[in-house]
Amino acid sequence: MSTAKKDYKRITTKSLIDMKANGEKISMLTAYDFTMAKIVDSAGVDVILVGDSASNVMAGHETTLPITLDQMIYHASSVVRAAERALIVVDLPFGSYQSDSKEALRSSIRIMKESGGHAVKLEGGSEIKDSIKKILNAGIPVMGHLGLTPQSIYKFGTYTVRAKEDAEAEKLLDDAKMLERIGCFALVLEKIPAHLAQKVAESISIPVIGIGAGSGVDGQVLVLHDMIGMTHEFSPRFLRRYMNLYEDMTKAIGNYVTDVKSVDFPNANEQY
């Protein structure tokens, strides 16, 4: 059961570990630009993820694969300038860490130096262990990501729920324990059975953040544009829309067009 929320002036990796220890759930949302990050931060979100989902919601790509390291640094820099309280975690994009551990370290250093982000996130388990260890050895905090890993979508061939079979579930649990053991400060579990996610959260001491992984984990993350209803084509079971901005904005912009065409805008009070 979650305890009362503590007033953290600035969220750090230690703050998140303390939250788990104290039973306080962790809130995490994506943001990709200054204005939206300012709103998310002021609303009290604990962690802002500068996700490679920017490839989808900001650039219109079908997958997260096309976004580059330079583009991620641009988005992260914008978010960092806005946030005063939240911990800023930046996704390492596809191609920036898979080739070898030295490339992973170079990419992570660029993100930390050029954007001012507080941590990086990588997708994968034992197959990228060397890269994670090299990044951690340089003093850069790492958040892991297991389950559905969107950068491997062409390998999976589908966005369906992962780790339903015993072998994959066992590997996921082993990978989670390995990520904790080598020094990751937190872990995202995406689109896996709720009972498995809870088992992982109870098996490790670092925070487990879920997306489509049930309520038995230590926190939740959603893509901001989905949560506030700016996107409307994407409707997975795990998504709760707290607003319908697509509809509201379409109506508002339509009203503006009508007012301009009819010369109702600007009126006498709206000009000099």
KOLVOVO-525145 format. One record per residue (C-alpha): residue in three letters; x, y, z. Coordinates in nm, 3 decimals, always signed. Layout:
N
residuo,px,py,pz
ALA,X,Y,Z
...
//
This chain:
272
residuo,px,py,pz
MET,+0.000,+0.000,+0.000
SER,+0.132,+0.342,-0.098
THR,+0.225,+0.584,+0.180
ALA,+0.180,+0.961,+0.181
LYS,+0.369,+1.148,-0.085
LYS,+0.694,+1.304,+0.033
ASP,+0.780,+1.657,-0.081
TYR,+1.098,+1.616,-0.287
LYS,+1.249,+1.945,-0.405
ARG,+1.447,+1.759,-0.669
ILE,+1.402,+1.398,-0.771
THR,+1.723,+1.194,-0.796
THR,+1.797,+0.829,-0.858
LYS,+1.818,+0.787,-0.479
SER,+1.476,+0.950,-0.439
LEU,+1.324,+0.678,-0.657
ILE,+1.487,+0.400,-0.458
ASP,+1.360,+0.565,-0.137
MET,+1.010,+0.585,-0.287
LYS,+1.009,+0.211,-0.351
ALA,+1.137,+0.140,+0.000
ASN,+0.866,+0.364,+0.147
GLY,+0.586,+0.225,-0.070
GLU,+0.532,+0.549,-0.261
LYS,+0.436,+0.493,-0.625
ILE,+0.645,+0.667,-0.891
SER,+0.485,+0.874,-1.169
MET,+0.662,+0.901,-1.505
LEU,+0.559,+1.064,-1.833
THR,+0.730,+1.142,-2.160
ALA,+0.804,+1.494,-2.284
TYR,+0.999,+1.616,-2.584
ASP,+0.987,+1.998,-2.578
PHE,+1.021,+2.290,-2.339
THR,+0.655,+2.395,-2.315
MET,+0.512,+2.050,-2.248
ALA,+0.795,+1.959,-2.011
LYS,+0.727,+2.277,-1.811
ILE,+0.365,+2.169,-1.763
VAL,+0.453,+1.808,-1.680
ASP,+0.718,+1.914,-1.429
SER,+0.497,+2.171,-1.256
ALA,+0.219,+1.911,-1.223
GLY,+0.445,+1.703,-1.000
VAL,+0.552,+1.413,-1.221
ASP,+0.854,+1.240,-1.066
VAL,+1.036,+1.130,-1.382
ILE,+1.028,+1.278,-1.730
LEU,+1.134,+1.034,-1.999
VAL,+1.268,+1.192,-2.316
GLY,+1.163,+0.885,-2.508
ASP,+1.257,+0.768,-2.853
SER,+0.877,+0.765,-2.895
ALA,+0.946,+1.119,-3.020
SER,+1.012,+0.936,-3.347
ASN,+0.640,+0.850,-3.356
VAL,+0.455,+1.138,-3.193
MET,+0.682,+1.427,-3.294
ALA,+0.818,+1.315,-3.633
GLY,+0.543,+1.083,-3.756
HIS,+0.753,+0.773,-3.811
GLU,+0.592,+0.429,-3.790
THR,+0.856,+0.301,-3.545
THR,+1.111,+0.440,-3.298
LEU,+1.401,+0.327,-3.518
PRO,+1.461,+0.636,-3.737
ILE,+1.530,+0.892,-3.463
THR,+1.898,+0.987,-3.432
LEU,+2.125,+1.060,-3.138
ASP,+2.148,+1.426,-3.243
GLN,+1.769,+1.452,-3.248
MET,+1.740,+1.290,-2.905
ILE,+1.994,+1.539,-2.767
TYR,+1.791,+1.826,-2.915
HIS,+1.469,+1.705,-2.751
ALA,+1.641,+1.630,-2.420
SER,+1.805,+1.974,-2.409
SER,+1.465,+2.138,-2.448
VAL,+1.318,+1.930,-2.165
VAL,+1.611,+1.989,-1.930
ARG,+1.571,+2.366,-1.965
ALA,+1.210,+2.336,-1.847
ALA,+1.230,+2.093,-1.556
GLU,+1.303,+2.209,-1.202
ARG,+1.193,+1.903,-1.002
ALA,+1.169,+1.589,-1.215
LEU,+1.449,+1.345,-1.290
ILE,+1.521,+1.353,-1.664
VAL,+1.590,+1.015,-1.827
VAL,+1.690,+1.006,-2.194
ASP,+1.648,+0.709,-2.427
LEU,+1.954,+0.596,-2.616
PRO,+1.817,+0.562,-2.972
PHE,+1.850,+0.259,-3.195
GLY,+2.201,+0.225,-3.339
SER,+2.370,+0.430,-3.068
TYR,+2.462,+0.145,-2.834
GLN,+2.400,-0.196,-2.994
SER,+2.720,-0.221,-3.201
ASP,+2.971,-0.224,-2.913
SER,+3.018,-0.101,-2.558
LYS,+3.253,+0.182,-2.660
GLU,+2.988,+0.324,-2.892
ALA,+2.733,+0.294,-2.611
LEU,+2.959,+0.492,-2.378
ARG,+3.030,+0.761,-2.639
SER,+2.656,+0.802,-2.704
SER,+2.579,+0.825,-2.332
ILE,+2.852,+1.081,-2.271
ARG,+2.718,+1.296,-2.553
ILE,+2.368,+1.286,-2.405
MET,+2.489,+1.378,-2.057
LYS,+2.726,+1.657,-2.172
GLU,+2.519,+1.810,-2.451
SER,+2.167,+1.782,-2.311
GLY,+2.219,+1.798,-1.935
GLY,+2.002,+1.490,-1.881
HIS,+2.033,+1.298,-1.556
ALA,+2.033,+0.937,-1.679
VAL,+2.001,+0.720,-1.989
LYS,+1.773,+0.428,-2.070
LEU,+1.864,+0.124,-2.280
GLU,+1.648,-0.158,-2.410
GLY,+1.761,-0.515,-2.346
GLY,+1.911,-0.752,-2.093
SER,+2.208,-0.989,-2.100
GLU,+2.280,-0.915,-2.466
ILE,+2.377,-0.554,-2.382
LYS,+2.527,-0.622,-2.039
ASP,+2.877,-0.508,-2.142
SER,+2.745,-0.178,-2.275
ILE,+2.550,-0.108,-1.957
LYS,+2.849,-0.189,-1.737
LYS,+3.074,+0.043,-1.938
ILE,+2.825,+0.328,-1.907
LEU,+2.782,+0.269,-1.535
ASN,+3.159,+0.256,-1.484
ALA,+3.174,+0.609,-1.626
GLY,+2.938,+0.730,-1.354
ILE,+2.632,+0.761,-1.575
PRO,+2.305,+0.633,-1.421
VAL,+2.123,+0.371,-1.629
MET,+1.757,+0.273,-1.637
GLY,+1.689,-0.066,-1.792
HIS,+1.398,-0.165,-2.018
LEU,+1.267,-0.522,-2.061
GLY,+0.958,-0.690,-2.203
LEU,+0.833,-0.535,-2.523
THR,+1.132,-0.340,-2.652
PRO,+1.012,-0.125,-2.945
GLN,+1.359,-0.093,-3.098
SER,+1.340,-0.469,-3.165
ILE,+0.997,-0.454,-3.328
TYR,+1.113,-0.609,-3.655
LYS,+1.265,-0.898,-3.460
PHE,+0.940,-0.955,-3.269
GLY,+0.719,-0.882,-3.571
THR,+0.436,-0.760,-3.347
TYR,+0.356,-0.530,-3.054
THR,+0.179,-0.811,-2.868
VAL,+0.231,-0.894,-2.499
ARG,+0.576,-1.039,-2.424
ALA,+0.694,-1.308,-2.179
LYS,+0.372,-1.511,-2.177
GLU,+0.570,-1.832,-2.222
ASP,+0.771,-1.978,-1.934
ALA,+1.112,-1.959,-2.106
GLU,+1.082,-1.591,-2.196
ALA,+0.938,-1.508,-1.853
GLU,+1.229,-1.681,-1.682
LYS,+1.483,-1.495,-1.897
LEU,+1.310,-1.164,-1.822
LEU,+1.330,-1.226,-1.447
ASP,+1.696,-1.329,-1.476
ASP,+1.770,-1.016,-1.682
ALA,+1.596,-0.794,-1.425
LYS,+1.807,-0.939,-1.145
MET,+2.119,-0.896,-1.357
LEU,+2.037,-0.530,-1.427
GLU,+1.999,-0.467,-1.054
ARG,+2.320,-0.656,-0.976
ILE,+2.539,-0.458,-1.218
GLY,+2.406,-0.124,-1.093
CYS,+2.099,+0.000,-1.283
PHE,+1.893,+0.234,-1.063
ALA,+1.552,+0.143,-1.210
LEU,+1.378,-0.069,-1.470
VAL,+1.090,-0.025,-1.715
LEU,+0.874,-0.328,-1.791
GLU,+0.661,-0.289,-2.102
LYS,+0.357,-0.494,-2.199
ILE,+0.408,-0.812,-1.998
PRO,+0.163,-1.012,-1.783
ALA,+0.076,-0.833,-1.459
HIS,+0.160,-1.131,-1.238
LEU,+0.510,-1.152,-1.388
ALA,+0.568,-0.778,-1.348
GLN,+0.468,-0.798,-0.982
LYS,+0.702,-1.094,-0.932
VAL,+0.989,-0.894,-1.082
ALA,+0.912,-0.591,-0.864
GLU,+0.908,-0.807,-0.553
SER,+1.231,-0.985,-0.652
ILE,+1.453,-0.678,-0.689
SER,+1.518,-0.372,-0.472
ILE,+1.535,-0.114,-0.752
PRO,+1.213,+0.055,-0.872
VAL,+1.016,-0.115,-1.150
ILE,+0.814,+0.120,-1.370
GLY,+0.538,-0.041,-1.573
ILE,+0.364,+0.038,-1.899
GLY,+0.101,-0.222,-1.971
ALA,+0.243,-0.428,-1.683
GLY,-0.031,-0.401,-1.422
SER,-0.051,-0.230,-1.085
GLY,+0.185,-0.452,-0.886
VAL,+0.494,-0.255,-0.985
ASP,+0.651,+0.053,-0.826
GLY,+0.531,+0.315,-1.073
GLN,+0.374,+0.383,-1.410
VAL,+0.477,+0.553,-1.733
LEU,+0.270,+0.664,-2.032
VAL,+0.342,+0.860,-2.347
LEU,+0.215,+1.212,-2.276
HIS,+0.053,+1.263,-2.616
ASP,-0.148,+0.943,-2.571
MET,-0.249,+1.020,-2.211
ILE,-0.385,+1.367,-2.291
GLY,-0.556,+1.250,-2.609
MET,-0.355,+1.440,-2.868
THR,-0.318,+1.109,-3.050
HIS,-0.639,+0.920,-3.119
GLU,-0.546,+0.625,-3.343
PHE,-0.356,+0.440,-3.067
SER,-0.581,+0.270,-2.809
PRO,-0.414,-0.020,-2.627
ARG,-0.581,-0.169,-2.320
PHE,-0.325,-0.014,-2.081
LEU,-0.386,+0.344,-2.197
ARG,-0.612,+0.570,-1.990
ARG,-0.692,+0.900,-2.162
TYR,-0.724,+1.180,-1.910
MET,-0.823,+1.437,-2.176
ASN,-0.939,+1.445,-2.538
LEU,-0.717,+1.722,-2.669
TYR,-0.746,+1.603,-3.028
GLU,-1.116,+1.681,-3.025
ASP,-1.083,+2.003,-2.824
MET,-0.799,+2.140,-3.037
THR,-0.971,+2.049,-3.364
LYS,-1.282,+2.236,-3.248
ALA,-1.083,+2.540,-3.128
ILE,-0.882,+2.566,-3.451
GLY,-1.200,+2.527,-3.655
ASN,-1.356,+2.815,-3.461
TYR,-1.046,+3.027,-3.530
VAL,-1.069,+2.957,-3.904
THR,-1.437,+3.051,-3.903
ASP,-1.370,+3.376,-3.714
VAL,-1.089,+3.476,-3.951
LYS,-1.299,+3.406,-4.260
SER,-1.595,+3.603,-4.122
VAL,-1.371,+3.890,-4.004
ASP,-1.494,+3.834,-3.650
PHE,-1.127,+3.805,-3.546
PRO,-0.968,+4.040,-3.464
ASN,-1.242,+4.258,-3.322
ALA,-1.208,+4.619,-3.209
ASN,-1.061,+4.520,-2.873
GLU,-0.798,+4.296,-3.031
GLN,-0.616,+4.554,-3.239
TYR,-0.406,+4.866,-3.182
//
